[in-house]
Amino acid sequence: MTLPREEIVDNAFVLRPLAELAPDERHPTLGVRYAELWEGYTRPGQTLFPVAFSWRGRVISRPD
């Protein structure tokens, strides 16, 4: 396994949560903030949609 994984910047389902949770953190090899990487994300065909998520009986998120 190689860290950081190269597909971090290729997959919307990975990059968007990183940009939301740690927008000012920088990608360790690119040196670019995750918020900036997400703002510049241009890969079509990766539709994101919210899903309901519960953990240990507690609702963590609900689709809007």
NUTORKE-500106 format. One record per atom (N, C-alpha, C): residue number from 1; residue in one letter; atom name; x, y, z. Coordinates in nm, 2 decimals. Layout:
N
<NUM, "A", "CA", <X, Y, Z>>
...
This chain:
64
<1, "M", "N", <0.08, -0.12, 0.00>>
<1, "M", "CA", <0.00, 0.00, 0.00>>
<1, "M", "C", <0.09, 0.12, 0.00>>
<2, "T", "N", <0.05, 0.22, -0.08>>
<2, "T", "CA", <0.12, 0.35, -0.09>>
<2, "T", "C", <0.04, 0.46, -0.02>>
<3, "L", "N", <0.10, 0.53, 0.07>>
<3, "L", "CA", <0.03, 0.64, 0.13>>
<3, "L", "C", <0.11, 0.77, 0.10>>
<4, "P", "N", <0.04, 0.88, 0.08>>
<4, "P", "CA", <-0.10, 0.89, 0.06>>
<4, "P", "C", <-0.14, 0.82, -0.07>>
<5, "R", "N", <-0.26, 0.77, -0.07>>
<5, "R", "CA", <-0.31, 0.70, -0.19>>
<5, "R", "C", <-0.34, 0.81, -0.30>>
<6, "E", "N", <-0.30, 0.77, -0.42>>
<6, "E", "CA", <-0.31, 0.86, -0.53>>
<6, "E", "C", <-0.45, 0.90, -0.57>>
<7, "E", "N", <-0.54, 0.81, -0.55>>
<7, "E", "CA", <-0.68, 0.83, -0.59>>
<7, "E", "C", <-0.76, 0.93, -0.50>>
<8, "I", "N", <-0.69, 0.98, -0.39>>
<8, "I", "CA", <-0.76, 1.08, -0.31>>
<8, "I", "C", <-0.81, 1.20, -0.40>>
<9, "V", "N", <-0.73, 1.24, -0.49>>
<9, "V", "CA", <-0.77, 1.35, -0.57>>
<9, "V", "C", <-0.86, 1.31, -0.70>>
<10, "D", "N", <-0.88, 1.18, -0.72>>
<10, "D", "CA", <-0.95, 1.13, -0.83>>
<10, "D", "C", <-1.10, 1.10, -0.80>>
<11, "N", "N", <-1.13, 1.07, -0.67>>
<11, "N", "CA", <-1.26, 1.02, -0.63>>
<11, "N", "C", <-1.33, 1.13, -0.55>>
<12, "A", "N", <-1.45, 1.17, -0.60>>
<12, "A", "CA", <-1.53, 1.28, -0.54>>
<12, "A", "C", <-1.57, 1.23, -0.40>>
<13, "F", "N", <-1.60, 1.10, -0.38>>
<13, "F", "CA", <-1.65, 1.05, -0.25>>
<13, "F", "C", <-1.54, 1.06, -0.15>>
<14, "V", "N", <-1.42, 1.07, -0.18>>
<14, "V", "CA", <-1.31, 1.09, -0.09>>
<14, "V", "C", <-1.27, 1.23, -0.07>>
<15, "L", "N", <-1.26, 1.31, -0.18>>
<15, "L", "CA", <-1.21, 1.44, -0.18>>
<15, "L", "C", <-1.31, 1.54, -0.11>>
<16, "R", "N", <-1.44, 1.53, -0.15>>
<16, "R", "CA", <-1.54, 1.62, -0.09>>
<16, "R", "C", <-1.54, 1.61, 0.06>>
<17, "P", "N", <-1.56, 1.49, 0.12>>
<17, "P", "CA", <-1.56, 1.49, 0.27>>
<17, "P", "C", <-1.43, 1.55, 0.33>>
<18, "L", "N", <-1.31, 1.52, 0.27>>
<18, "L", "CA", <-1.19, 1.58, 0.32>>
<18, "L", "C", <-1.19, 1.73, 0.31>>
<19, "A", "N", <-1.25, 1.79, 0.21>>
<19, "A", "CA", <-1.26, 1.93, 0.19>>
<19, "A", "C", <-1.36, 1.99, 0.29>>
<20, "E", "N", <-1.46, 1.91, 0.33>>
<20, "E", "CA", <-1.56, 1.96, 0.43>>
<20, "E", "C", <-1.50, 1.95, 0.57>>
<21, "L", "N", <-1.43, 1.84, 0.60>>
<21, "L", "CA", <-1.39, 1.81, 0.74>>
<21, "L", "C", <-1.25, 1.88, 0.77>>
<22, "A", "N", <-1.17, 1.89, 0.67>>
<22, "A", "CA", <-1.03, 1.95, 0.69>>
<22, "A", "C", <-0.99, 2.04, 0.57>>
<23, "P", "N", <-1.07, 2.15, 0.55>>
<23, "P", "CA", <-1.05, 2.23, 0.43>>
<23, "P", "C", <-0.91, 2.29, 0.43>>
<24, "D", "N", <-0.85, 2.32, 0.54>>
<24, "D", "CA", <-0.72, 2.39, 0.54>>
<24, "D", "C", <-0.60, 2.30, 0.55>>
<25, "E", "N", <-0.63, 2.17, 0.57>>
<25, "E", "CA", <-0.52, 2.07, 0.57>>
<25, "E", "C", <-0.47, 2.06, 0.43>>
<26, "R", "N", <-0.34, 2.03, 0.41>>
<26, "R", "CA", <-0.28, 2.02, 0.28>>
<26, "R", "C", <-0.25, 1.87, 0.24>>
<27, "H", "N", <-0.27, 1.84, 0.12>>
<27, "H", "CA", <-0.24, 1.71, 0.07>>
<27, "H", "C", <-0.09, 1.69, 0.09>>
<28, "P", "N", <-0.04, 1.58, 0.15>>
<28, "P", "CA", <0.09, 1.57, 0.19>>
<28, "P", "C", <0.20, 1.58, 0.08>>
<29, "T", "N", <0.16, 1.54, -0.04>>
<29, "T", "CA", <0.27, 1.54, -0.15>>
<29, "T", "C", <0.24, 1.66, -0.25>>
<30, "L", "N", <0.11, 1.70, -0.27>>
<30, "L", "CA", <0.08, 1.81, -0.36>>
<30, "L", "C", <0.10, 1.94, -0.29>>
<31, "G", "N", <0.08, 1.95, -0.16>>
<31, "G", "CA", <0.09, 2.07, -0.08>>
<31, "G", "C", <-0.02, 2.17, -0.10>>
<32, "V", "N", <-0.13, 2.12, -0.16>>
<32, "V", "CA", <-0.25, 2.20, -0.19>>
<32, "V", "C", <-0.36, 2.17, -0.08>>
<33, "R", "N", <-0.43, 2.28, -0.04>>
<33, "R", "CA", <-0.53, 2.26, 0.06>>
<33, "R", "C", <-0.65, 2.17, 0.00>>
<34, "Y", "N", <-0.71, 2.09, 0.08>>
<34, "Y", "CA", <-0.82, 2.00, 0.03>>
<34, "Y", "C", <-0.93, 2.09, -0.02>>
<35, "A", "N", <-0.96, 2.20, 0.04>>
<35, "A", "CA", <-1.07, 2.29, -0.01>>
<35, "A", "C", <-1.04, 2.34, -0.15>>
<36, "E", "N", <-0.91, 2.37, -0.18>>
<36, "E", "CA", <-0.87, 2.41, -0.32>>
<36, "E", "C", <-0.88, 2.30, -0.41>>
<37, "L", "N", <-0.84, 2.18, -0.37>>
<37, "L", "CA", <-0.85, 2.06, -0.46>>
<37, "L", "C", <-1.00, 2.04, -0.50>>
<38, "W", "N", <-1.09, 2.05, -0.40>>
<38, "W", "CA", <-1.23, 2.02, -0.43>>
<38, "W", "C", <-1.28, 2.13, -0.52>>
<39, "E", "N", <-1.25, 2.26, -0.50>>
<39, "E", "CA", <-1.29, 2.37, -0.58>>
<39, "E", "C", <-1.25, 2.35, -0.73>>
<40, "G", "N", <-1.14, 2.29, -0.75>>
<40, "G", "CA", <-1.09, 2.27, -0.88>>
<40, "G", "C", <-1.12, 2.13, -0.94>>
<41, "Y", "N", <-1.20, 2.05, -0.87>>
<41, "Y", "CA", <-1.24, 1.92, -0.91>>
<41, "Y", "C", <-1.33, 1.92, -1.04>>
<42, "T", "N", <-1.28, 1.85, -1.14>>
<42, "T", "CA", <-1.36, 1.86, -1.27>>
<42, "T", "C", <-1.38, 1.72, -1.33>>
<43, "R", "N", <-1.39, 1.62, -1.25>>
<43, "R", "CA", <-1.42, 1.49, -1.31>>
<43, "R", "C", <-1.56, 1.46, -1.32>>
<44, "P", "N", <-1.62, 1.46, -1.44>>
<44, "P", "CA", <-1.76, 1.43, -1.46>>
<44, "P", "C", <-1.79, 1.28, -1.43>>
<45, "G", "N", <-1.92, 1.26, -1.41>>
<45, "G", "CA", <-1.97, 1.12, -1.40>>
<45, "G", "C", <-1.96, 1.07, -1.25>>
<46, "Q", "N", <-1.92, 1.15, -1.16>>
<46, "Q", "CA", <-1.92, 1.10, -1.02>>
<46, "Q", "C", <-2.02, 1.18, -0.94>>
<47, "T", "N", <-2.14, 1.13, -0.95>>
<47, "T", "CA", <-2.26, 1.19, -0.88>>
<47, "T", "C", <-2.25, 1.16, -0.74>>
<48, "L", "N", <-2.26, 1.26, -0.65>>
<48, "L", "CA", <-2.26, 1.24, -0.51>>
<48, "L", "C", <-2.40, 1.27, -0.46>>
<49, "F", "N", <-2.45, 1.19, -0.37>>
<49, "F", "CA", <-2.58, 1.20, -0.31>>
<49, "F", "C", <-2.57, 1.16, -0.16>>
<50, "P", "N", <-2.65, 1.23, -0.08>>
<50, "P", "CA", <-2.65, 1.20, 0.07>>
<50, "P", "C", <-2.72, 1.07, 0.09>>
<51, "V", "N", <-2.67, 1.00, 0.20>>
<51, "V", "CA", <-2.73, 0.88, 0.24>>
<51, "V", "C", <-2.75, 0.88, 0.39>>
<52, "A", "N", <-2.85, 0.81, 0.44>>
<52, "A", "CA", <-2.88, 0.81, 0.58>>
<52, "A", "C", <-2.77, 0.72, 0.64>>
<53, "F", "N", <-2.72, 0.76, 0.76>>
<53, "F", "CA", <-2.62, 0.69, 0.82>>
<53, "F", "C", <-2.64, 0.69, 0.97>>
<54, "S", "N", <-2.65, 0.57, 1.03>>
<54, "S", "CA", <-2.66, 0.55, 1.17>>
<54, "S", "C", <-2.54, 0.47, 1.23>>
<55, "W", "N", <-2.50, 0.50, 1.35>>
<55, "W", "CA", <-2.40, 0.43, 1.41>>
<55, "W", "C", <-2.43, 0.41, 1.56>>
<56, "R", "N", <-2.43, 0.29, 1.60>>
<56, "R", "CA", <-2.46, 0.25, 1.73>>
<56, "R", "C", <-2.60, 0.30, 1.78>>
<57, "G", "N", <-2.69, 0.29, 1.68>>
<57, "G", "CA", <-2.83, 0.33, 1.71>>
<57, "G", "C", <-2.85, 0.48, 1.71>>
<58, "R", "N", <-2.75, 0.56, 1.67>>
<58, "R", "CA", <-2.76, 0.71, 1.67>>
<58, "R", "C", <-2.76, 0.75, 1.52>>
<59, "V", "N", <-2.86, 0.83, 1.48>>
<59, "V", "CA", <-2.86, 0.88, 1.34>>
<59, "V", "C", <-2.75, 0.99, 1.33>>
<60, "I", "N", <-2.66, 0.97, 1.24>>
<60, "I", "CA", <-2.54, 1.06, 1.22>>
<60, "I", "C", <-2.58, 1.16, 1.11>>
<61, "S", "N", <-2.65, 1.11, 1.01>>
<61, "S", "CA", <-2.69, 1.20, 0.90>>
<61, "S", "C", <-2.81, 1.15, 0.83>>
<62, "R", "N", <-2.89, 1.24, 0.78>>
<62, "R", "CA", <-3.01, 1.21, 0.70>>
<62, "R", "C", <-3.00, 1.28, 0.56>>
<63, "P", "N", <-3.05, 1.21, 0.46>>
<63, "P", "CA", <-3.06, 1.28, 0.33>>
<63, "P", "C", <-3.15, 1.40, 0.34>>
<64, "D", "N", <-3.11, 1.50, 0.28>>
<64, "D", "CA", <-3.20, 1.62, 0.28>>
<64, "D", "C", <-3.32, 1.61, 0.19>>
